[in-house]
Each structure stands twice: as C-alpha cells, then as structure tokens.
Amino acid sequence: MTHVSTSDRVFAKNFAIMLGALVALACVLFVLAQIVAAQVPTEDRAEIEAKKDALGERISPVGQLVVADSSGSAGGMTQVASAAVDGKATYDTACAVCHAAGVAGAPKLGDKAAWAPRIAQGADTLYEHAINGFPGTVGFMPAKGGNVSLTDDAVKAAVDHMVKAAQ
C-alpha cells in the first residue's frame, strides 16, 4: 500500500478547491455574458439589407466595358454605362507614388513653385507628357505614371487634380 503524506493530501485538497472555484467563476462569467448579449440591441433585417445595398453601391464599378464583334455589334447591348473619372482616386492609386514625395524630380502635389512653369505650358502639354511620358531635365515622367492600364481620361483627371492643388 502506498503511503500518502500529509502535504500531498493538503495539496490535493487545495487543488480541488481552486479547480472548483475556477469552474464556478467560468459559469458565472458565462451567465453574465449571456445576460449582456441579450440586452444588446440587434439590427432588424431591413437595416441590415439597407446597409448591404449601400455597400454594394459604394463598391460597384463606375463603368462597363462593351466589346463589339467584327460587325460592330455590341452583342445586343445598346447602352454603355460610364461615370466621370475621379482624378483624386487616380492620383492616390497611381501618381502619389512619385508626386507625394517628389521622387525622380516629380513636382509634389500642392507645390506651387514647382508646378507654375509646368502649368504655364498649358493643359494640352501636361496631358501629353503625362499620357506619353516625358524625359525632363530633372527627372523622368513615365507614360501614364507607369500604369499603362489607365485610360487617357483618367490620366487627364489626375493631372487636373494636381494642377488644381497647385493653384
């Protein structure tokens, strides 16, 4: 027969008491959580659907690409949806990489002194340099800011945004 010392019995007793106390505490916390959760107001289905619809509108595409076949038919589609190009959004995604920090001699957004001689050349020249690229005396402007997937209208809108910020 194994002899169990008094200190082992005391430890086992204290361990059982602590384990029981922790289980009781967990049960009390679970009940409290259920009570608090029951008191939190929940949104009704109409509110949830309204929020989903609003989110869908915010993330929906701004336009639609329609590709015509060789006969010029657009496959039965007669209307092409489009929206105005957001110059700030184009700037933020494509142009800010260089123009926010002045990388490679790029005039910083809002720097009136750096933009003044460029603005003096006229909008058509700015558009031409931004769309097709331009080897300047200080740096280099890559065509469409290096993002060839941008449309000319998107590049022009970004140029207009930067010019407006410099005036």
Buried (B, 14 or more C-beta within 10 A) or exposed (E): EEEEEEEEEEEEEEEEEEEEEEEEEEEEEEEEEEEEEEEEEEEEEEEEEEEEEEEEEEEEEEEEEEEEEEEEEEEEEEEEEEEEBBBBBBBBBBBBBBBBEBEEEBBBBBBEEBBEEBBEEEEEEBBEBBBEBBEEEEBEBBBBBEBEEBEEEBBBBBBBBBBEBBE
